[in-house]
């Protein structure tokens, strides 16, 4: 027993555990960790965890690629096009009062109401580069604003108003709507009279109508003028076909003062 006790006892010259070299203790701990984490079972678990993490990250990136809210102004235009058919129609839904500009609070309310989510603060800073405190269609879609604004300015300069320009220069046959070929032909005649008008007729037509549509009406060209016509504030020449008024009034949720009441009730 005495011999075994002597073997178990540390020699008097050996340092105690509390006085061991810290560097040596650190090396031993590091060696222990390396042995533990280099075990095959640990390596397999780590590999599976990394694979799962990479899969989740790929799914997150793929979902973000489909999310318009992270694409800035381009994402906003894509959202408006998918939601309302055209960027111009979406902007008109945002600018319901027709002031032509939106403040930051109005912009946020419109985005939330439409269901457009994202970093609105960052998007606003991207759009309001001049820091004036409001944005217009020029900041969202400069090309559309330039083309549509150029057409309306030419109609006003030639005829005095957009409504008169629609009657005299675009819907010359009084059909209530025009096809793309008719629209292009009318724009070419108008451009000959107004050389300063820099528009592309085919591209301009697609800015007003949804994909697949073949006709352009006054309600799409100038909704404010169409509303005034529907409520009797403005008078325009009645189209040759009464069905045109029926279709337009039912499509845009308005009544037409030129149609008899009994005709409006018919389907």
WONOR-V483392 format. One line per field, one symbol per residue. ss: DSSP state (~ for helix, > for strand, _ for the rest). phi: phi as a letter, one per 30 degrees, with the letter a starting at -180 (. if undefined). psi: psi as a letter, one per 30 degrees, with the letter a starting at -180 (. if undefined). A space follows every 50 residues. Layout:
ss = ???
phi = ???
psi = ???
This chain:
ss = _~~~~~~~________~~~__~~~~~~~~~~~~~~~~__~~~~~~~~~~~ ~~~~~~~~~~~~~~~__~~~_~~~~~~~~~~~~~__~~~~~~~~______ _>>~~~~~~~~~~~_____~~~~~~~~______>>_~~~~_~~~~~~~~~ ~~~~~~~~~__~~~~~~~~~______>>>~~~~~~~~~~~~~~_______ ~~~~~~~~______>>>~~~~_~~~~~~~~___________~~~~~~~~~ ~_________~~~~~__
phi = .dddddddddddddddddcddddddddddddddddddcdddddddddddd dddddddddddddddccddccidddddddddddcjbddddddddcddidi abddddddddddddjccldddddddddcddhdjabbddddbedddddddd ddddddddbjaddddddccccdchciabdddddddddddddddbdddcbc edddddddcddjdcbccddddbedddddddcidbcbddddcddddddddd dcibccddcdddddddc
psi = eeeeeeefkklffkllefglkeeeeeeeeeeeeeeefgleeeeeeeeeee eeeeeeeeeeeeeeffjffggbeeeeeeeeeeegeleeeeeeeeiefgfg lkleeeeeeeeeefgjkaieeeeeeeeiefhfgllafeeeieeeeeeeee eeeeeeeeffleeeeeeffdifghfflkleeeeeeeeeeefefiffjilj eeeeeffellkfkfkklefeejeeeeeeeeggfkklkklejffeeeeeee eghllkffkleeeffl.
